[in-house]
Amino acid sequence: MHPFESAAIKDTPDRAAERKQHHIDICRTQNVESRAVAGTEFFLAPEALPEFSPDSLDTRRPFLGRTFSWPFLITGMTGGVREGQRINETLALLAERWNIPMGLGSQKLMLSDPASRRLFDVRKVAPRVFLMGNIGAVSFNYGVAVDAVVRMTEQLELNACAVHLNALQEQIQPEGERNFDRLLPHIEQLVKRLPVPVIVKEVGSGMTAETARRLFSVGVAAVDVGGNGGTSWSVIEGKRGDVLTHRLGELFRNWGLSTLDSVRECVPVAKVFGVAPERAVVATGGIRDGAQAAVLLALGAQMCGIGLPFFRAVVNPSDGISPEDSLEQEMQFFTRSLRIAMYCSGAQKIDELSSRLRLRGQQ
Ligand SMILES: Cc1cc2nc3c(=O)[nH]c(=O)nc-3n(C[C@H](O)[C@H](O)[C@H](O)COP(=O)(O)O)c2cc1C
């Protein structure tokens, strides 16, 4: 078999736990972000005379059957190791307090090592949080059964299940599971078997209209475009491997479709399959403030996913403050910047942002 087609290193529960710790250590401080390949430049038209009180701004957003207070979600990142559990607990407390959804990181480890289950469980600290599970679609080609994911979802009382698509990451990862052949029927089975909604997410390469169409056609409730411009899994896996792996990881740092261009491709497709929020598009990848999120919401994203900024707020708090306070400050930065962008563009509700959208150079 060609070396690029088979993983050089066999995956084991110990190795999977070690990999999760590597991911935390690398993302803590290293340069792991891609640069969004410039797309069209949109902005929100300013409103010089916003004739309403900022107190009447409405930032609520329906998604996957619940109404959240903000259009932000904490995208799935970690779990399964002790530090990951602590990070998740801090994130879950924030998510519950602010009434936003939160994702767990990949739970594959939980399937091979049931003892790791308690290291994913955040219900005991945040009983009411809207929690999304996480499994890699490619795992279905490597021995993970749809039934096992259904059981895992029940055991942790998850409110939704996110299935990640990460073809680029698996090609670079030293223990990568590289073969994505015929995964759609497994996703369809999962949608049929699970009592909770399924969301399918890319993790940094973006998503085209055609892929979104295939996913919505088997009944997924939402696609998260996971666009280029934020955390790069090519780079992170490159840093975990040998010299060749490192070179390949860097080569593909900026691979893919930006978050903005992915949203523009996928939103019209979602509309063909249903009315939002029943068929939703989530924008994730490189969102670093609420003003940027406002543009993606104006383009039709139902929610905006945030990963690295929240992760770093927890693992690298500034001197003298706790991880909890540091995360709270980051959340306030996102919510206040969104409110300012809404107010100063005259949008009282999130749905009103779309009428404020302008293309630079076309006034
Ligand atoms: C430390 C870390 C671990 C992650 N682990 C997972 C994972 O296990 N499963 C997954 O679907 N996405 C994972 N992601 C990807 C995020 O869900 C998200 O798609 C990505 O970070 C892009 O958002 P960002 O640019 O705001 O970080 C992880 C991200 C980070 C930063």
The ligand as a MOL file (V3000), in Angstrom:
LIG
                    3D

  0  0  0     0  0            999 V3000
M  V30 BEGIN CTAB
M  V30 COUNTS 31 33 0 0 0
M  V30 BEGIN ATOM
M  V30 1 C -7.7470 22.6130 20.8210 0
M  V30 2 C -8.7470 22.3160 19.7460 0
M  V30 3 C -9.2390 21.0150 19.6220 0
M  V30 4 C -10.2100 20.7060 18.6430 0
M  V30 5 N -10.7250 19.4340 18.5820 0
M  V30 6 C -11.7610 19.1690 17.7480 0
M  V30 7 C -12.4260 17.9100 17.7790 0
M  V30 8 O -12.0670 17.0090 18.5450 0
M  V30 9 N -13.4850 17.7190 16.9360 0
M  V30 10 C -13.9040 18.6980 16.0770 0
M  V30 11 O -14.9010 18.5000 15.3610 0
M  V30 12 N -13.2750 19.8910 16.0010 0
M  V30 13 C -12.2280 20.1470 16.8240 0
M  V30 14 N -11.6190 21.3860 16.7870 0
M  V30 15 C -11.9950 22.3150 15.7140 0
M  V30 16 C -13.0120 23.3610 16.1560 0
M  V30 17 O -14.2480 22.7640 16.4500 0
M  V30 18 C -13.1940 24.4530 15.0560 0
M  V30 19 O -13.7370 23.8700 13.9120 0
M  V30 20 C -11.8910 25.1220 14.6770 0
M  V30 21 O -11.1150 25.3380 15.8310 0
M  V30 22 C -12.0970 26.4390 13.9320 0
M  V30 23 O -12.5210 27.4920 14.7540 0
M  V30 24 P -11.5030 28.6210 15.3060 0
M  V30 25 O -10.7580 29.1780 14.1390 0
M  V30 26 O -12.3620 29.6040 16.0190 0
M  V30 27 O -10.5710 27.9020 16.2550 0
M  V30 28 C -10.6590 21.7180 17.7510 0
M  V30 29 C -10.1420 23.0140 17.8830 0
M  V30 30 C -9.2110 23.3270 18.8520 0
M  V30 31 C -8.6880 24.7400 18.9550 0
M  V30 END ATOM
M  V30 BEGIN BOND
M  V30 1 1 1 2
M  V30 2 1 2 3
M  V30 3 2 2 30
M  V30 4 2 3 4
M  V30 5 1 4 5
M  V30 6 1 4 28
M  V30 7 2 5 6
M  V30 8 1 6 7
M  V30 9 1 6 13
M  V30 10 2 7 8
M  V30 11 1 7 9
M  V30 12 1 9 10
M  V30 13 2 10 11
M  V30 14 1 10 12
M  V30 15 2 12 13
M  V30 16 1 13 14
M  V30 17 1 14 15
M  V30 18 1 14 28
M  V30 19 1 15 16
M  V30 20 1 16 17
M  V30 21 1 16 18
M  V30 22 1 18 19
M  V30 23 1 18 20
M  V30 24 1 20 21
M  V30 25 1 20 22
M  V30 26 1 22 23
M  V30 27 1 23 24
M  V30 28 2 24 25
M  V30 29 1 24 26
M  V30 30 1 24 27
M  V30 31 2 28 29
M  V30 32 1 29 30
M  V30 33 1 30 31
M  V30 END BOND
M  V30 END CTAB
M  END
